């Protein structure tokens, strides 16, 4: 069956931090009396994020999601700073950091994003986001001028499941009345995006911007402009 919809991951695929995560964590921490090098914080972020539970809250009422999202991130950031305890003003630090990453100017679109989305829309394709993110993503994408292109933004914290769980892909498909082989999903994580999509029956395409991923059995592109050849297969 022909591809009728293209789903995108967000961070690392459509958007990236305007400055490196470790830099942002370090700059804000210094304001609250904690001096840590950005490379140390980048490494701690990677390790702690990878070890965290999924950013998803199955069965939670909609009215509780904002609090659960914030609590999830607060636990993660607290874990990141464990080697530098005590952090006497941690609550104030976390509030400023969390609010900073909600701002569109804390993020940047990859250069080819808007052109790619415009071309896909002219082809009449459904466009959606499937992201292991929280509710801040909607304001970020809107503020960067990308949100208008999407029919739906599916985020794990509100969907109740996180990639690579096939249920988050199924939820996105159901919202448009599509079968799995009607859709492609593009993202920068081999596990979450390529394998997750393939396992759910979608066509997964891996974005490997630096050419550093190990060889895979699925299609791989170095930027979003290269996806068109794979959609036409």
C-alpha positions as CSV (number, residue, x, y, z in Angstrom):
1,X,0.0,0.0,0.0
2,X,1.1,3.6,-0.7
3,X,2.5,5.8,2.1
4,X,-0.2,8.2,3.2
5,X,1.4,9.6,6.3
6,X,4.9,10.5,7.5
7,X,5.6,10.6,11.2
8,X,8.6,12.3,12.7
9,X,10.6,12.1,15.9
10,X,11.3,15.5,17.4
11,X,14.6,16.0,19.3
12,X,17.5,15.0,17.1
13,X,15.3,14.8,14.0
14,X,13.4,18.0,13.7
15,X,14.9,20.1,16.5
16,X,18.1,20.3,18.5
17,X,19.1,22.3,21.6
18,X,20.3,25.8,20.6
19,X,23.4,25.1,22.8
20,X,24.7,21.8,24.1
21,X,22.7,20.3,27.0
22,X,25.8,20.3,29.2
23,X,26.4,24.0,28.5
24,X,22.9,24.9,29.5
25,X,22.9,22.8,32.6
26,X,26.3,24.3,33.6
27,X,25.4,28.0,32.9
28,X,22.3,27.8,35.0
29,X,23.9,25.8,37.8
30,X,26.6,28.4,38.1
31,X,24.0,31.0,38.9
32,X,23.0,28.9,41.9
33,X,26.5,28.4,43.2
34,X,27.3,25.0,41.7
35,X,30.3,24.9,39.3
36,X,30.5,21.8,37.0
37,X,32.1,21.5,33.6
38,X,29.7,21.1,30.6
39,X,31.3,17.9,29.4
40,X,30.8,16.3,32.8
41,X,27.1,17.3,32.8
42,X,26.6,16.1,29.2
43,X,27.9,12.7,30.2
44,X,25.8,12.6,33.3
45,X,22.8,13.6,31.3
46,X,23.4,10.8,28.8
47,X,23.9,8.1,31.4
48,X,21.0,9.1,33.6
49,X,18.6,9.7,30.8
50,X,19.3,6.3,29.3
51,X,18.7,4.7,32.7
52,X,15.5,6.5,33.4
53,X,12.0,5.0,33.2
54,X,10.0,5.8,30.1
55,X,8.5,9.3,30.0
56,X,5.0,8.0,30.0
57,X,2.2,7.7,32.5
58,X,-0.3,5.0,31.5
59,X,-3.7,5.4,33.1
60,X,-2.9,8.9,34.5
61,X,-5.8,11.4,34.3
62,X,-5.1,14.3,31.9
63,X,-5.3,16.8,34.8
64,X,-2.2,15.1,36.4
65,X,0.1,15.0,33.4
66,X,1.7,18.4,33.8
67,X,2.7,17.5,37.4
68,X,3.9,14.1,36.4
69,X,6.0,15.4,33.6
70,X,7.7,18.0,35.8
71,X,8.3,15.4,38.6
72,X,9.9,13.0,36.0
73,X,12.3,15.6,34.9
74,X,13.0,16.8,38.4
75,X,14.0,13.2,39.4
76,X,16.3,13.0,36.4
77,X,18.0,16.3,37.0
78,X,18.4,15.5,40.7
79,X,20.1,12.2,39.7
80,X,22.4,14.0,37.3
81,X,23.7,16.2,40.1
82,X,24.2,13.5,42.7
83,X,28.0,13.7,42.4
84,X,27.9,17.4,43.4
85,X,25.5,17.2,46.4
86,X,24.6,19.1,48.4
87,X,22.9,21.4,45.9
88,X,21.3,23.8,48.4
89,X,19.1,25.7,45.9
90,X,18.3,22.8,43.7
91,X,14.5,23.5,43.6
92,X,15.2,27.0,42.3
93,X,17.7,25.7,39.8
94,X,15.4,23.1,38.5
95,X,12.6,25.6,38.0
96,X,14.7,27.9,35.9
97,X,16.2,25.0,33.9
98,X,12.8,23.4,33.2
99,X,11.3,26.8,32.1
100,X,14.4,27.5,29.9
101,X,13.9,24.3,27.9
102,X,10.2,25.2,27.4
103,X,11.3,28.3,25.4
104,X,11.4,28.0,21.6
105,X,14.7,30.0,21.6
106,X,16.3,27.2,23.6
107,X,15.9,25.0,20.5
108,X,16.6,25.3,16.8
109,X,15.2,23.5,13.7
110,X,17.6,21.6,11.6
111,X,18.1,23.6,8.4
112,X,16.1,21.4,6.0
113,X,13.0,20.9,8.2
114,X,10.6,23.5,6.9
115,X,11.4,22.8,3.2
116,X,10.9,19.1,3.8
117,X,7.6,19.5,5.6
118,X,6.4,21.9,2.9
119,X,7.2,19.5,0.1
120,X,5.5,16.6,1.9
121,X,2.4,18.7,2.5
122,X,2.3,19.6,-1.2
123,X,2.3,15.8,-1.9
124,X,-0.9,15.6,0.2
125,X,0.6,13.5,2.9
126,X,-0.5,13.4,6.5
127,X,2.2,14.7,8.8
128,X,2.5,14.0,12.5
129,X,5.1,13.9,15.3
130,X,5.7,10.8,17.6
131,X,8.1,11.8,20.3
132,X,9.3,10.7,23.7
133,X,8.8,14.2,25.1
134,X,6.5,16.1,27.3
135,X,3.9,18.8,26.8
136,X,6.4,21.6,26.3
137,X,7.1,20.2,22.8
138,X,3.9,21.7,21.4
139,X,4.9,25.2,22.3
140,X,8.4,24.7,21.1
141,X,7.4,23.5,17.6
142,X,4.8,26.2,17.3
143,X,7.3,28.8,18.4
144,X,9.9,27.6,15.8
145,X,7.3,27.7,13.0
146,X,7.1,24.0,12.5
147,X,3.9,23.1,14.5
148,X,1.6,24.4,11.8
149,X,2.7,21.7,9.4
150,X,1.5,18.8,11.6
151,X,-1.9,17.2,11.8
152,X,-1.1,15.7,15.2
153,X,1.7,15.9,17.8
154,X,1.7,12.6,19.8
155,X,3.9,12.8,22.9
156,X,4.7,9.9,25.1
157,X,3.8,11.6,28.4
158,X,0.2,12.0,27.2
159,X,-0.1,8.9,25.0
160,X,0.7,6.6,28.0
161,X,3.5,4.8,26.1
162,X,6.9,5.7,24.9
163,X,8.8,4.5,21.8
164,X,9.8,1.8,21.0
165,X,6.5,0.5,22.4
166,X,4.3,-0.3,19.4
167,X,1.3,1.1,21.2
168,X,2.4,4.7,20.7
169,X,2.7,4.1,16.9
170,X,-0.7,2.4,17.0
171,X,-2.2,5.4,18.7
172,X,-0.9,7.7,16.0
173,X,-2.2,5.5,13.3
174,X,-5.6,5.2,14.9
175,X,-6.0,9.0,15.0
176,X,-5.9,9.0,11.2
177,X,-7.6,5.7,10.5
178,X,-4.4,4.3,8.9
179,X,-3.0,0.8,8.7
180,X,0.7,0.4,9.6
181,X,1.9,0.0,6.0
182,X,0.3,3.4,5.2
183,X,2.9,5.2,7.2
184,X,6.6,5.9,7.5
185,X,8.4,7.1,10.7
186,X,11.6,9.0,10.6
187,X,13.9,9.4,13.7
188,X,17.5,9.5,14.9
189,X,17.3,6.5,17.3
190,X,17.9,3.0,15.9
191,X,16.1,1.4,18.8
192,X,13.2,3.8,19.3
193,X,12.6,5.0,15.8
194,X,13.9,2.6,13.2
195,X,13.3,-0.7,15.1
196,X,10.3,0.6,17.0
197,X,8.5,1.6,13.8
198,X,9.5,-1.5,11.9
199,X,8.2,-3.7,14.8
200,X,4.9,-1.8,14.7
201,X,4.6,-2.5,11.0
202,X,5.5,1.0,9.8
203,X,8.4,1.9,7.4
204,X,11.2,3.1,9.7
205,X,13.9,5.4,8.4
206,X,16.9,6.3,10.5
207,X,18.3,9.8,10.5
208,X,22.1,9.5,11.0
209,X,23.3,13.1,10.6
210,X,26.9,12.4,11.6
211,X,27.2,9.0,9.8
212,X,28.2,7.4,13.1
213,X,25.6,4.7,13.4
214,X,26.5,1.1,12.8
215,X,25.1,-0.5,9.7
216,X,21.4,-1.4,9.9
217,X,19.0,-3.4,7.9
218,X,16.7,-0.4,7.4
219,X,17.0,2.8,5.3
220,X,19.3,5.5,6.6
221,X,19.6,9.1,5.6
222,X,22.0,11.9,6.6
223,X,19.3,14.6,6.4
224,X,15.5,14.9,5.9
225,X,15.8,15.8,2.2
226,X,17.0,12.3,1.5
227,X,13.8,10.6,2.8
228,X,11.8,11.2,-0.5
229,X,13.6,8.4,-2.3
230,X,12.6,5.9,0.4
231,X,9.0,7.1,0.5
232,X,8.8,6.4,-3.2
233,X,10.2,2.8,-3.0
